[in-house]
Amino acid sequence: MEPFNSIIEQKIKKELGELFHSLLLKQQHNMSSEDLKIVSTIFSWGIYGASVDWENNSSLSAEQYIKKALPFIVSERIILKDD
């Protein structure tokens, strides 16, 4: 089952990364292509990792968990944007 999970994980991260990249392209005209890719990767891996952590380790509801996790994910974008 592990190889199948790895394939699913890669697919989800890729799809999330492409989604965030397209959204950022529309909103962040002053960011370089490299910065857009980095931020997209941070968002996609962060959200995927948070969802795995929530599923495996949290007693919070999905809504409660994302309310706690989202500020940390968003702060990564702010740190990169300021550079």
Summary of the structure (lengths in Angstrom):
residues: 83
radius of gyration: 14.0
end to end distance: 41.5
largest distance: 43.0
contacts: 203
relative contact order: 0.13
helix: 87%
strand: 0%
